[in-house]
Amino acid sequence: MMTRQTLIPTWLGLVMGAMMLFMLHRQIMSPEPLDLTALLVFVGAHAVAALVLLAAPFTASPRLRAWLARVHRPSRQHATLMLGGAALGGAMLHVFLHGFGH
């Protein structure tokens, strides 16, 4: 049975995987040449956002730290569920749009 602790990370990963595939697909399949600068800015912005989110619990006020500990408790299982959901979302979207033969 899926609980809240497994359903939310899986669902969010699924949605984010589909969104990332859509954004990357638009970059690659654009009729114009691949804009390497835009792609690097895209990847860089996500890297900066990840670093900020990882540093937030260590630099936050005690009150915010307590709220983060209550609301979001990332663990290896949490990351596995999100990455698994992202892979599943990307794969489902790709098969839906292109089928198995592309």
C-alpha positions in Angstrom: 0.0 0.0 0.0 1.3 3.4 -0.9 1.5 5.8 2.0 1.9 9.5 2.0 5.7 9.1 2.6 6.0 7.0 -0.6 3.2 8.5 -2.8 4.3 12.1 -2.7 8.0 11.7 -3.6 7.1 9.2 -6.3 4.4 11.4 -7.8 6.6 14.5 -7.7 9.4 12.6 -9.3 7.1 11.4 -12.0 5.9 14.9 -12.8 9.4 16.4 -12.7 10.8 13.6 -14.9 8.2 14.2 -17.5 8.7 18.0 -17.3 12.5 17.7 -17.6 12.1 15.4 -20.6 9.7 17.8 -22.3 12.1 20.8 -21.7 15.2 18.8 -22.9 13.3 17.5 -25.9 12.3 21.0 -27.0 16.0 22.1 -26.8 17.2 19.1 -28.8 14.4 19.0 -31.5 14.2 22.8 -32.1 14.6 23.7 -35.8 17.3 26.1 -34.8 20.8 24.9 -33.8 21.2 23.7 -30.2 21.7 26.7 -28.0 24.5 25.5 -25.8 24.4 28.6 -23.7 20.7 28.2 -22.9 21.3 24.5 -22.1 24.2 25.4 -19.7 22.2 28.1 -18.0 19.3 25.6 -17.6 21.6 23.0 -16.0 23.5 25.6 -14.0 20.2 27.0 -12.6 19.2 23.6 -11.4 22.6 23.0 -9.8 22.4 26.3 -8.0 18.8 25.6 -6.8 19.9 22.1 -5.6 22.9 23.7 -3.6 20.6 26.3 -2.1 18.1 23.6 -1.0 20.8 21.4 0.4 22.4 24.4 2.3 19.0 25.7 3.6 18.7 23.4 6.7 22.3 24.3 7.8 21.9 28.1 7.4 18.3 28.5 8.4 17.0 30.0 11.6 16.1 27.5 14.4 12.4 28.0 13.7 12.7 27.4 10.0 15.0 24.4 10.6 12.3 22.9 12.9 9.7 23.4 10.2 11.9 21.9 7.5 12.6 18.9 9.8 8.9 18.4 10.2 7.8 18.9 6.6 10.7 17.5 4.5 12.8 14.6 5.7 14.9 13.5 2.7 16.5 10.1 3.0 18.0 7.5 0.7 14.5 6.0 0.3 13.1 9.5 -0.5 15.7 10.1 -3.2 15.2 6.7 -4.6 11.5 7.2 -4.9 11.9 10.6 -6.5 14.5 9.3 -9.0 12.5 6.2 -9.7 9.4 8.4 -10.3 11.4 10.7 -12.6 12.7 7.7 -14.6 9.2 6.2 -14.8 7.6 9.5 -15.8 10.2 10.2 -18.5 9.9 6.6 -19.8 6.1 6.7 -19.9 6.0 10.0 -21.7 8.6 8.8 -24.2 6.7 5.6 -24.9 3.4 7.5 -25.2 4.8 10.0 -27.7 7.2 7.8 -29.7 6.3 4.2 -29.0 8.9 1.5 -28.3 10.5 1.7 -31.8 12.0 5.2 -31.6 
